[in-house]
Every structure is written in structure tokens, then in C-alpha cells.
Amino acid sequence: MASVSDTFQVSGVRCERCVMRLATALEGQPGLESAHANLMGEVTLAWDDEVTSRETLLEQLAGAGFHQRA
């Protein structure tokens, strides 16, 4: 297992409901080991690099309206 983690900022997080929506967007994602988000839009993900990728997880978030900030 090749566990990787990363922390980044996303737009679209304004309240606790947004944090819950973000969690729901990632729920059941193959290879995702953990996900934490706060009201500042900071997201920390840990995943198995042999099963999924950072790009796949970011695409999943983007599809739910959460886009990575530059």
C-alpha cells in the first residue's frame, strides 16, 4: 500500500453544510483513506496511490462544486 496525503485549499466552503457536502462528495471513493475539511476551505486527504490519484479526488470534488485554489 502506497499511502499519500496532501493538504490544499478549495473554494466553495462557507458553512458546516458545505463541509458535509464535501464529505459526501468523497464518500465511498475507492482508495480514499481519510478526508478532513475545515471552514477555511482547507482539505486534507490521504489515499492509496495504487488505487486512486490526487487528480481523481480533485475531479470528484470539482464535480461537487469545490475547486482547488491556485
Order of alpha helices (4+ residues) and beta strands (2+ residues): beta-alpha-beta-beta-alpha
